[in-house]
């Protein structure tokens, strides 16, 4: 009941005030209870919580396809193949007849009945001695000395291949400094320390400056970008790893803050004017020079959280609609079409409107409370960011989700699980720089080993030859 109804009944003013106060308190407590129940039901399948935080195994949101495990019909397999002539051929001749014992060692006319290959490798450590020869000019008497090659600066140093292996093991395979040193000692017989591994990574980052200067520029000038951030730590202090990427390049940086300051320091979003794909983290919307598109995988999890906590029909129907939109867009892309038909555009728009109307009935705005339910807030997001949510149906360049950015930043979580974080801010920054180079090299179809080795030797200064 409201004030007008109570006054019409002749209720004393003091009772009206007490009733309205209690009514407001009950509404706030009901909202608080709903929020706590929703939090208890949260896990990695219905929120942005990581799988590692799940107390119990959660049910996957992925729908069963009904297909058998393994490669499907028509799948192009990947088999072990011989790509070069054998380095050695071993002839397996029988010495004597297995039936009568006749000596067969000198019998001519034998033919190859079957053959098999073994692919193996051998790690060889090569030590090169450079001798600087001095020659006195017979004409003027001047002393002339041969020049040492580039990189041969001290009495003893490691070559680019040794440094490349240490960087790949440490920053790409996520092996700790100590374990990297032990592996290299065991495999190569090279006396190397954990401190030297750290120096190799540091030297690589310094040598890769021309490459790391180029990566953000390529992303700034691209038409589509994926953006995400994740937390890590330096000696127990929280830091944030910011990622800007797409199918062509990866750019990872470190900052003390998660929000706009961190994105500004990353350097891509402030100048980016393409389509920015990201989650619903509010600082991203502060960049107004680009067009925004939201990750629908995050929204599907949010909707699942509402279903688990409130069992609202609008959330179930919105999940169905998003998945149908995704399926139809994929079908159109396979058919090499550039946009949806008028039928599907009108159908999706009408269903979206219908679901929003149902949502407002199931979870209306509560005027008696500043805080609203999670269901209402999520519904409000679908109303506010409708264009950003549905952009993938209007522009087929836009992906349904932000998996690209999440894949490009996942190695940070692997590193965190292996080592528990970074020992220094400089170590975190070096890891980010190496991740940027390796991630971009992979996307450009380049060998990680050849890329890192080439950067060490000075023969690689760009990863975007096909763009220049």
C-alpha positions in Angstrom: 0.0 0.0 0.0 1.1 3.6 -0.6 0.6 6.8 1.3 -2.6 7.8 -0.6 -4.3 4.5 0.2 -3.4 4.6 3.9 -4.6 8.2 4.2 -7.9 7.2 2.5 -8.4 4.6 5.3 -7.9 7.3 7.9 -4.6 5.9 9.1 -2.8 8.2 11.6 0.3 9.9 10.2 2.7 8.2 12.7 1.4 4.8 11.6 1.7 5.7 7.9 5.4 6.8 8.4 6.1 3.6 10.3 4.4 1.4 7.7 6.3 3.1 4.8 9.6 2.8 6.6 9.0 -0.9 7.3 7.9 -1.4 3.7 11.1 0.2 2.5 13.2 -1.9 4.9 11.5 -5.2 3.8 12.1 -4.3 0.1 15.8 -3.6 0.8 16.2 -6.8 2.8 14.5 -8.8 0.1 16.9 -7.4 -2.5 19.9 -8.2 -0.3 18.7 -11.7 0.2 18.2 -12.1 -3.5 21.8 -10.8 -4.1 23.3 -13.1 -1.6 21.4 -16.1 -3.0 22.6 -15.1 -6.5 26.2 -14.9 -5.2 26.1 -18.3 -3.7 24.9 -19.7 -7.1 27.7 -18.0 -9.0 30.4 -20.1 -10.7 32.5 -20.0 -13.9 29.5 -21.1 -16.0 27.2 -18.3 -15.0 29.5 -15.4 -14.3 33.0 -14.0 -15.0 34.5 -16.0 -12.2 37.5 -18.1 -13.3 37.1 -22.0 -13.3 39.8 -22.2 -10.6 37.4 -20.6 -8.2 34.7 -23.3 -8.6 34.2 -25.3 -5.4 32.4 -28.0 -7.3 32.6 -29.1 -10.9 30.1 -27.0 -12.9 28.0 -28.0 -15.9 29.3 -26.7 -19.2 27.2 -24.2 -21.1 28.2 -25.9 -24.3 25.4 -27.8 -25.8 26.1 -31.5 -26.8 26.3 -31.9 -30.6 25.5 -35.6 -30.5 28.6 -36.3 -32.7 31.1 -39.1 -31.8 34.4 -38.1 -30.3 37.4 -37.5 -32.6 37.7 -36.3 -36.2 34.4 -35.9 -38.1 33.6 -37.0 -41.6 35.3 -34.7 -44.1 37.9 -33.5 -41.5 41.3 -33.0 -43.0 43.7 -35.0 -41.0 47.2 -34.2 -39.9 49.7 -37.1 -40.3 53.4 -37.5 -39.7 55.1 -37.0 -43.1 58.6 -37.2 -44.5 59.5 -33.7 -45.7 63.1 -34.3 -46.8 65.4 -37.0 -48.1 66.6 -39.4 -45.4 70.0 -38.5 -44.0 70.9 -42.2 -43.6 69.5 -45.4 -45.1 70.1 -48.6 -43.2 69.7 -51.8 -45.3 68.3 -54.7 -43.3 69.5 -57.9 -45.0 68.8 -61.4 -43.7 72.1 -63.2 -43.0 70.8 -66.7 -43.5 67.7 -68.5 -44.6 65.2 -68.9 -41.8 64.1 -72.3 -43.3 67.3 -74.2 -44.2 70.1 -72.0 -42.8 71.7 -71.2 -46.2 74.1 -68.2 -46.1 72.4 -65.3 -47.9 75.0 -62.6 -47.2 76.4 -62.7 -50.8 73.2 -63.3 -52.7 72.5 -60.8 -55.5 69.2 -59.8 -56.8 67.7 -58.8 -53.5 64.8 -56.2 -53.5 63.3 -53.9 -50.9 60.2 -55.5 -49.5 59.1 -52.8 -47.0 60.5 -49.6 -45.5 60.0 -47.5 -42.4 61.2 -44.2 -41.2 62.4 -42.9 -37.8 62.5 -39.1 -37.3 64.8 -38.1 -34.5 67.0 -35.1 -33.6 70.4 -34.6 -32.1 71.3 -31.6 -30.0 74.9 -30.5 -30.7 76.6 -27.8 -28.8 79.1 -25.9 -31.0 81.9 -23.9 -29.6 83.5 -21.4 -32.1 86.9 -19.8 -31.4 87.4 -16.4 -33.1 91.1 -15.5 -33.5 91.9 -11.9 -34.3 94.8 -11.9 -36.6 97.2 -8.9 -36.8 99.1 -8.1 -40.0 101.7 -5.4 -40.4 101.4 -3.5 -43.7 104.6 -4.1 -45.7 104.3 -0.6 -47.3 103.5 1.8 -44.4 104.2 -0.5 -41.4 100.7 0.0 -39.9 99.2 -2.7 -37.7 95.9 -4.2 -39.1 93.6 -6.4 -37.1 90.6 -8.5 -38.2 87.2 -7.4 -37.0 85.2 -9.6 -34.6 81.6 -10.4 -35.8 78.7 -8.5 -34.4 77.8 -9.7 -30.9 81.2 -11.1 -30.1 81.9 -8.5 -27.5 83.5 -10.4 -24.6 85.9 -13.2 -24.0 83.1 -15.8 -23.8 79.4 -15.3 -24.7 76.3 -17.4 -25.6 75.2 -17.5 -29.3 71.8 -16.4 -30.5 70.5 -20.0 -30.6 71.3 -20.6 -27.0 69.6 -17.3 -26.0 66.6 -18.1 -28.2 66.1 -21.5 -26.5 66.3 -19.8 -23.1 63.7 -17.2 -24.1 61.3 -19.7 -25.6 61.5 -22.1 -22.6 61.1 -19.3 -20.1 58.6 -16.9 -21.7 56.8 -19.1 -24.2 56.7 -22.5 -22.4 56.3 -20.8 -19.0 59.2 -22.8 -17.5 60.8 -21.1 -14.4 64.2 -19.5 -14.5 65.8 -22.3 -12.4 64.2 -25.1 -14.3 65.1 -23.5 -17.7 68.7 -23.4 -16.6 68.6 -27.1 -15.5 67.0 -28.2 -18.8 69.6 -26.4 -20.9 72.4 -27.9 -18.8 71.0 -31.4 -19.2 70.1 -31.1 -22.9 73.0 -29.1 -24.2 75.7 -29.5 -21.6 75.9 -25.7 -21.2 76.8 -24.2 -17.9 74.1 -21.5 -17.4 72.5 -19.9 -14.4 69.0 -18.6 -13.7 70.3 -15.1 -13.6 71.7 -15.5 -17.2 68.2 -16.6 -18.3 66.8 -13.4 -16.9 69.5 -11.4 -18.8 68.7 -13.2 -22.0 65.0 -12.2 -21.8 66.0 -8.7 -21.0 68.5 -8.5 -23.9 65.9 -9.9 -26.2 63.4 -7.2 -25.2 66.0 -4.5 -25.9 66.8 -6.1 -29.3 63.1 -6.4 -30.2 62.5 -2.6 -29.8 61.9 -2.0 -33.5 59.4 -4.9 -33.5 57.5 -3.9 -30.4 57.3 -0.3 -31.6 55.6 -1.4 -34.7 53.0 -3.8 -33.2 50.7 -1.2 -31.6 50.8 1.0 -34.7 49.5 -1.9 -36.8 46.7 -2.4 -34.3 45.8 1.3 -34.2 45.4 1.3 -38.0 43.3 -1.9 -38.1 39.6 -2.0 -38.6 38.9 -4.4 -35.7 40.4 -4.8 -32.3 39.9 -7.1 -29.3 40.6 -5.7 -25.9 40.8 -7.4 -22.4 42.7 -7.2 -19.1 43.5 -9.6 -16.4 45.2 -9.4 -13.0 48.6 -10.7 -11.8 51.0 -9.7 -9.1 54.5 -8.4 -8.5 55.8 -9.6 -5.1 52.2 -9.9 -3.9 51.1 -6.5 -5.2 48.3 -6.4 -7.7 49.1 -5.4 -11.3 47.0 -5.5 -14.4 48.0 -7.0 -17.8 46.3 -5.1 -20.7 45.8 -6.7 -24.1 45.0 -5.2 -27.5 44.9 -7.7 -30.3 43.2 -9.1 -33.4 43.9 -11.9 -35.9 47.1 -10.2 -37.1 48.9 -8.9 -34.0 49.1 -9.2 -30.2 50.1 -6.3 -27.9 50.4 -6.8 -24.1 51.4 -4.2 -21.5 51.6 -3.9 -17.7 50.0 -1.2 -15.5 49.2 -0.7 -11.9 45.5 0.1 -12.7 42.8 -1.9 -14.4 40.7 1.0 -15.8 41.2 3.7 -18.4 44.7 4.7 -17.1 45.9 1.2 -17.9 44.2 1.2 -21.4 45.7 4.6 -22.1 49.2 3.3 -21.2 48.7 0.3 -23.5 48.6 2.9 -26.3 46.1 1.4 -28.8 42.6 2.4 -27.7 43.3 6.2 -27.4 44.0 6.4 -31.1 41.9 3.4 -32.3 39.0 4.3 -34.6 37.8 0.9 -35.7 35.5 -1.6 -34.0 36.5 -2.4 -30.4 35.3 -5.8 -29.1 35.3 -6.1 -25.4 33.3 -7.2 -22.3 31.0 -4.8 -20.5 33.7 -3.2 -18.4 32.6 0.5 -18.2 36.0 2.2 -18.8 36.0 0.9 -22.4 33.0 3.0 -23.2 35.0 6.1 -22.3 36.7 5.8 -25.7 34.3 7.6 -28.1 36.5 7.7 -31.2 35.8 4.0 -32.0 32.7 1.8 -32.5 32.0 -0.7 -29.7 30.9 -4.4 -29.8 30.2 -6.5 -26.8 31.3 -10.1 -26.0 28.2 -12.2 -26.1 29.9 -15.1 -24.4 30.1 -13.0 -21.2 26.4 -12.1 -21.7 25.4 -15.8 -22.0 27.1 -16.5 -18.7 25.4 -13.5 -17.1 22.0 -14.8 -18.4 22.8 -18.2 -17.0 23.4 -16.7 -13.6 20.0 -15.1 -13.7 18.4 -18.4 -14.7 20.1 -20.2 -11.9 19.2 -17.6 -9.3 15.8 -16.3 -10.4 14.6 -18.7 -13.1 13.4 -15.7 -15.2 11.9 -16.6 -18.6 13.3 -13.5 -20.3 16.9 -14.6 -19.6 16.2 -18.1 -21.0 14.6 -16.6 -24.1 17.5 -14.1 -24.6 20.0 -17.0 -24.4 18.0 -18.9 -27.1 17.9 -15.7 -29.3 21.6 -15.0 -29.0 22.5 -18.5 -29.9 20.2 -18.5 -32.9 21.6 -15.2 -34.1 25.1 -16.7 -33.8 24.1 -19.8 -35.7 22.4 -17.9 -38.5 25.4 -15.5 -38.9 27.8 -18.4 -39.1 25.6 -20.0 -41.8 25.6 -16.8 -43.8 29.4 -16.5 -43.5 29.9 -20.1 -44.8 27.7 -19.2 -47.7 30.0 -16.2 -48.3 27.2 -13.7 -47.7 28.0 -10.2 -46.3 24.7 -9.4 -44.5 21.5 -10.9 -43.1 18.4 -11.0 -45.1 15.5 -8.6 -44.3 13.6 -11.6 -42.9 16.2 -12.4 -40.3 16.9 -8.8 -39.5 13.2 -8.1 -38.8 12.7 -11.4 -37.0 15.6 -10.9 -34.6 14.6 -7.3 -33.9 11.0 -8.3 -33.1 12.1 -11.1 -30.8 14.5 -8.8 -29.0 11.7 -6.3 -28.4 9.4 -9.0 -27.1 12.0 -10.4 -24.7 12.8 -6.9 -23.3 9.0 -6.4 -22.7 8.9 -9.7 -20.8 11.9 -8.8 -18.8 10.4 -5.5 -17.7 7.3 -7.5 -16.5 9.4 -10.1 -14.6 12.0 -7.8 -13.1 10.6 -4.2 -13.0 12.5 -1.3 -11.7 12.1 -1.0 -7.9 11.5 2.7 -7.1 11.9 2.1 -3.4 15.5 1.1 -3.6 18.6 2.6 -5.1 20.0 -0.8 -5.7 18.3 -3.1 -8.2 18.4 -6.9 -8.7 21.1 -8.5 -10.9 18.3 -9.5 -13.2 17.1 -6.0 -13.7 20.6 -4.6 -14.1 21.4 -7.2 -16.8 18.1 -6.4 -18.5 19.0 -2.7 -18.4 22.3 -3.6 -20.1 20.5 -5.4 -22.9 18.3 -2.3 -23.3 21.2 0.2 -23.2 23.8 -1.7 -25.3 21.4 -3.3 -27.8 23.3 -2.0 -30.8 26.7 -3.1 -29.4 25.3 -6.6 -28.5 23.8 -7.1 -31.9 26.6 -5.6 -34.0 27.9 -9.0 -35.0 24.7 -9.5 -37.0 25.1 -6.2 -38.8 28.8 -6.3 -39.6 30.1 -9.8 -40.3 33.7 -8.7 -39.4 32.6 -8.5 -35.8 32.9 -11.8 -33.9 30.2 -13.2 -31.6 32.6 -13.2 -28.6 35.9 -11.8 -27.4 37.7 -15.1 -27.4 40.6 -13.6 -29.5 41.6 -11.3 -26.7 41.0 -13.9 -24.0 43.3 -16.4 -25.8 46.0 -13.8 -26.3 46.0 -13.0 -22.6 45.6 -16.6 -21.2 49.3 -17.2 -21.0 49.5 -14.6 -18.2 47.2 -16.9 -16.1 49.4 -19.9 -16.9 52.5 -17.9 -15.9 50.7 -16.9 -12.7 49.8 -20.5 -11.9 53.4 -21.7 -12.6 55.3 -19.1 -10.6 52.6 -17.3 -8.5 53.4 -14.0 -10.2 56.4 -11.9 -11.0 59.4 -11.0 -8.8 59.8 -7.5 -10.3 57.8 -5.0 -12.4 60.6 -5.1 -15.0 60.2 -8.9 -15.2 56.5 -8.5 -15.8 57.1 -5.9 -18.5 59.7 -8.1 -20.2 57.2 -11.0 -20.2 54.6 -8.8 -21.8 56.9 -7.7 -24.5 58.0 -11.3 -25.3 54.4 -12.4 -25.3 53.6 -9.6 -27.8 56.4 -10.7 -30.2 55.6 -14.4 -30.0 51.9 -13.9 -30.3 52.3 -11.7 -33.3 54.8 -14.0 -35.0 52.4 -17.0 -34.6 49.6 -15.0 -36.2 51.8 -14.0 -39.1 52.7 -17.6 -39.7 56.3 -17.2 -38.7 58.5 -19.6 -36.8 58.9 -18.6 -33.2 62.4 -19.9 -33.1 63.5 -18.2 -36.3 61.8 -15.0 -35.2 63.5 -14.8 -31.8 66.9 -15.9 -33.2 66.6 -13.3 -36.0 65.8 -10.5 -33.6 68.9 -11.5 -31.5 71.1 -11.5 -34.7 69.6 -8.3 -36.0 68.2 -9.9 -39.2 64.5 -9.4 -38.2 63.2 -5.9 -37.5 59.6 -6.3 -38.6 57.0 -9.1 -38.4 54.6 -7.5 -41.0 56.5 -8.0 -44.3 53.3 -8.9 -46.0 51.8 -5.6 -45.0 54.7 -3.5 -46.3 
